[in-house]
Amino acid sequence: VQLQASGGGLVQPGGSLRLSCVASGSISRFNVMGWYRQAPGKERELVARIQWSGGYTDYADSVKGRFTISKDNAKNTVYRQMNSLKPEDTAVYYCAAGPYSDPSMYWGQGTQVTVSS
């Protein structure tokens, strides 16, 4: 499974960005796709994840109501819409996928999101 993330960049506080992650390879090997982030000096944390077949979603408390994860199975793509961005959302964002037993078995490259005025 290969994961290709895109869509990061610089945005002002209160702004929006949409990240995309395209999966290729043995798609049948995973049940969950998600987004994680790692800020400087901090551990990597889960931001949001989505069940590939059923669409169940799960969010970190820090992003609930601001971030939305969605998917397009036909395009093997997961999206994350980020609204009302805050400086503390600045991080490298990674997409990941895997079976239920290991939802982050496969990793894509990170994409930098910087929220600053």
Secondary structure as UniProt FT lines:
FT   STRAND          2..6
FT   STRAND          9..11
FT   TURN            13..14
FT   STRAND          17..24
FT   HELIX           27..29
FT   STRAND          32..38
FT   TURN            40..41
FT   STRAND          45..51
FT   TURN            52..54
FT   STRAND          57..59
FT   TURN            61..66
FT   STRAND          67..72
FT   HELIX           73..75
FT   STRAND          77..82
FT   HELIX           87..89
FT   STRAND          91..98
FT   TURN            100..101
FT   TURN            103..104
FT   STRAND          106..107
FT   STRAND          111..115
//
